């Protein structure tokens, strides 16, 4: 089943600060903040929420279709997508722009400071959901503001159920706009910080927001996640990891697992655990798109992690 993945394609410059940010920021002086973090380790990775989610879903055996915009510097990324057998049919190249760029600094507590240049992402409204055929499910990921608004409307017009995933794009929208997204979407996913921001912006409490959707998913980092559906809360545990190397892209890996469970009509408990395991596998490798596994390996680890043999596709 084809899944339309909208959102950013980006190059990620990932830096590691071998200390804790809190040791170098004076809380009482943030109004004149002037801090330089020395980062001896740096690498450049393929990223962007659409690319990361599609990568994870493809790894699981799904059929993701990326819809995004990229800049004139996209050739290297395009060759990678071709090697991964990921369709580029709905990736629009915007001349005289850069592909989106993220500059991510992570400290020893896995806190992150991110600077993001949207570049070609600001032209995402030039793509149209109706141009993608035979789509059974979609995800509306962080993207250009106008593009997100239009794509939500177009998902509804096309009769395609979709997940609203505002991510770090959430501050772009006011309360009324966020409520419109929630009303349009079948599912919503946010992390715990974003859920509180959404409550503040919309003036509605969590229970009111969750009642508008088939499922409202809140990720809690290493504490797992909660899936609110039909008035109930399903608590999803985190999966055991060997080592936490890099949190960049863990949320996107989780979302790929969520999409896989939905497209295969698995129940929410199994779907959530697939998503949780995807996040755990990702954090064990550096970069958002460098992990790999066979489905048989994934299934074995699922059964070991959760003492659950219900993952049958």
C-alpha positions, 0 to 999 in steps of 0.5 A: 500500500502506497503511503504519501510522505510530505515534509522536508528533505534536508542535509543535516550537519550534526555536531557533538558537544562533549559536555552539557549545555547547562554548564555553559549557559547562565540562566539569569543572563539569557537576555544577553546570551553569547555562547560558543560551543566547541564541537570537535566532532561533525558529520554531514548526513542525509535527512529531513523528516520526509526522507527519514520517514520514507527511509524507515518505512522502506526498511520495514517493507512499506511503499513510501512516496516522498512529496517534497521540494529540494534545491539545486544542490540535491544531486547527491541526495537524489543518487542516494534515493535512486540507490534505495529505490525510493521514487522521486516522481513527486520531488520538485527541484526549485532552481536558485535555492538550497535544499533545506539545511539543518545544523544540529548540536547535541550535548552529552544529555542528548539535548539539541540546539538546532538551526534550520535553513528552509531553502526550497522547503518554502516552495512546498506549496507548489506540490499538489497531493492530487498528483499522487495516485493510489495513495492509501495513507499520508503523513503531513510532516513539518514543511513550508507553512503554506504547503502544510495548510494546502496539503492538509486541505488536499488530503481531505479533498482526495479522501486520503486519511493522514497523520498530522505531524507538526514537529518543529513547525508547530510555532508557525501556526496559531491556535485556530490553524492548529485546531483546523489541522486537528479537525482535518487529520485522522491522527495526530502525533507530537512529543510531550513538549509539543503537546503542551504547546498545542494546548497553550496555543489552542486553549483546549486541553489534551482530552478535548484535542484527542477526542477530535481524532482516531488517535492522538500519539504523544512520544516521551523519548526514553519513557516510551509513548502514549496512544490516546484512542477511543477514550483510552490511553495505551501505554507503549514501552520503550525498547531496550537499546545497546547504546544511545549514539545519536537521537537525531531522526529517532522521532522520524523512525518512530513515525515510520513504524506508526505508518507501517502498522496503520497500513497493515491494519495492526492494532494500536498496541502492536503498532506502537511497539513497532514504532518504539522499536524503530526509534530504539534501532535508530538511536543506536546508529549515528545519523538519521538514515544509517541503520539497517535490518532485515524484517526477520531480524526486526521481528525477532528483536520485537519479540525479544523486546516486548515478549510479544509474538503478535507481529505477523504480516 
